[in-house]
C-alpha cells in the first residue's frame, strides 16, 4: 500500500480549532427537509403534524415555494426538551 492512498480522506488535512468551529456552526444552522426530520425522529408525517397542532413539535420554517424546513438548532433543542420531559 502506498503512502499516497493514506493521505486521502478526512484525516489527510489538519484543521485549526477556528475552522472546525465554523463547520460546527454551519451544521447547527443547517435547514433540514421535513422528510429527513421525520426519518431522524422516526415519526410519520401525520403524527408530526398532530404534535405540531399541540405545540409539541420542533419549530418549522416555510419556504416561499411551500416546502417546510426545520433548523438543526431547533431540532436539537427539541430533542433536548424530549429528554428532559422523560426524566
Secondary structure, DSSP 8 states (H G I E B T S, - for coil): --HHHHTSSGGGS---HHHHHHHHHHHHT-EEEHHHHHHHHT--HHHHHHHHHTT-S---EE-TTS-EEEEHHHHHHHHHHHHHHH-
